[in-house]
Structures are given as C-alpha cells and as structure tokens.
Amino acid sequence: MNKKIKNKLWQTKESLDLRVENFTVGDDYLLDQKLLPYDIEASLAHAKMLKKIGVLTSSELIKLKKGLNEILNLWHKGKFIITQGQEDGHTAIEIYLTEKFGGVGKKIHTGRSRNDQSLTMMRLYMKAELTKLEKLIDSLIATLNKKSKQYKNIPMPGYTHTRKAMPTTVNAWLDSFAQALIDLKPFLVNLHILLDQSPLGSGAGFGISGLNLDRKFTTKLLKFKKTQTNPLYCGLSRGFFEGIFLNTFSPIMILIGRFANDLILFTAGEFDFFTLPDNMTTGSSIMPQKRNYDLLELTRAKINVFLSCQNQIDNIVKNLISGYHRDLQLTKKIFLDGVDLIKSNMEITQMVVQNLSVKEKNLRSAMTDDLYATEKIYKLVNKGMPFRQAYMKIKEEYN
C-alpha cells in the first residue's frame, strides 16, 4: 500500500513515500528518544547565542527556554514521544516549539543544520558516557584489588598451554587484571581530550556564512574545552570519533573477556577452584544437578558483539569522501549498542568479582609436585650446577 507522509520540515511539494520513509528513517527516531536531553542542552546554548548576536529578542529567548524545559520535563515523565513521521529528535523539538510559540519556534534552527545538531548531541553524550565508564573502571579496579588482598596467601596453579606449569597465587591472578586496567587508563585521558571540542555552529560541514555566530560562546556554555574550528573536520569527525571511542575501549573489553574465560574454566567441576552464589547462576531444564555460569558465557559472547560494533563503524566510515552522507546515520545505533555493551559487561564483571568465593582446599590440593619442577632446577643452580644440566636432571624425575 503506497501511503505517504506529509508535513516534513524539509518537504516542499510531493510528500514522501511511506516505503522510503520506513527505509531512510529506520529506528533513528527511537534512538533520539534516548539522546533527547543532550539535544535540548545544545539547543538551549544555541538559543542563548542567537540572543547574544541579535537574532532573538529577550522575550523570544524566554519563550524558547520555557519550551525547551517543558520538553525536557515531558521527556522525564515519558510523555514526549518522537514519532517516525518527525524523523528525529531535532525535528520533534522544532515542531513542538513552533506549535507552542509560533514564529519564534521557526528561529531556533537559525545558524544550524541537523548535521551539527546531531554531532553536538552525540558529542555531549559521548563525554557524559566516558565519565561514567571511567568511574566503572575505577570501581572494577578497586574491587579487584580488594578481592586480591582478601586471598593474598592462597596458592593457585599457573598454566601454560592450558597445562599446569608453575605455582602462582589467587592474589597474583586477580591483580594481573587490575594492573592491566590501570595501564589502560591513560588512553582514556586522550579520548577525553579528543571529545572535548564543540562542533556546534559548523552547519552542514561548511560553516554558516552571512551570520556572525559566536561559537566560542556556545563552547563555553556547553563546557567544552575548545571549539572544533574547521567545519569540514567537524563533519569528518562524525562516525570517526565514535570509532575511536570504541577502539579505545577494545583492550578493556578483551581483558574482561579473558577474565570471564578464566572463570569458565576454573569454576568447572574438573577444576572447582572458584564458585559464585546460586542466585548468579542458572539451572538446566533437564539436568537437575547442574548450575550453569551463563553470565560468564554471555560476557564472553558480548565482547565479540562489541568488537563487531567497532568493526561496523570503521567499515561504514572508511570509504566515504569528505562531507555528510546518510551512511553516517547508521553509526548511531551501532555506537549506542557498543557503549551499552561496555557498561553492562563492566558492571556484571564487578558483580562477579565481588561475589567470587575461593575454594582454598581444592586450590591447595591442586598444587601438585610437578608445579615445582622449575624451583627444583634453581635449587641445583644455586648450588653451582649449570642450568641445562640441572634442567635435564630434574626432567628425568618426570619422565
């Protein structure tokens, strides 16, 4: 059925075919429902700047501020719903302001494009999420440190090639992940620096001629450290910055995946070194004796999904020429999914560490004589025997 949608802000004569709308809009309007507060924050700053340069009067600014705050309050109550026909949150905001206040609502878009609106909205979201994720990393490090100190003196077999190798401790195993996360934190500092620049006022990627925008003013209002001055670079950064964000978190997610892998192995009955409480494991529908560590398996799987998000964004961006392309719309959902995966995996990993119990008796029983073979070599070395001779002598004990 060839229904058509009317009342697009950009539409002039022929209405858009519904099939085209479904294809081009996709779920973008649903994603903007989540991002709306950041769009409102940027719109408030932009309106104040328009007043500063004489585009808006004081009374017009008051109306726009009132309307934007109304939208935000409605959003918090779940009553501001963006529709598919509106396409995105930017349009939904403008329509609301125009219907409520008339002509002044039509002024809010002066000096902007939906391109820099989306860029600014996403940049604010990225900054906010990075701060939250950094706190989660700090919390996970603290939890690992606390748990490792709790089990400081408990021995644990170390493995190479998934075979017993040399003795280690539970403390050293847990601390290895904490130390790795600590070493990765400086990369987040660089990510903060990259994101802390405002693209607002870059328009469609070529700036706004004929209007003396005060971009430094909006940069200050939005608490960005600097203005992203080259408008073409603003456009170039769309999708590109999202890819860098996910790439920065890639090694952190890989570490979490390796930790989950270790526990999948070490909680198995054949090892039985660690355990989680029953309220964190699931049962089998057919085998009543089983407790399944599904959360660790899903953590491992979700790391792979995250890495595919990172790869998808890189693949979308890599073949584009300069300037805006509708391809970039698709990076939004992928990026939001990626951030959600980082957050959920870190939160569940912290929960796992907090609730992890050590089976000390099983660990001590697993400390078999073969783990100390290399120690025996060095006892002989310390008595003056050449290493290779000592190696062969001890090797004979195990063959």
PyMOL commands that set and color helices and strands:
alter all, ss='L'
color gray80, all
select helices_A, chain A and resi 18-25+28-52+58-76+84-86+89-107+114-150+170-195+215-221+231-237+240-266+278-280+294-318+326-355+360-365+369-382+387-397
alter helices_A, ss='H'
color red, helices_A
select strands_A, chain A and resi 4-5+16-17+155-160+163-169+197-198+226-227+274-275+282-283+291-292+357-358
alter strands_A, ss='S'
color yellow, strands_A
deselect
rebuild
show_as cartoon
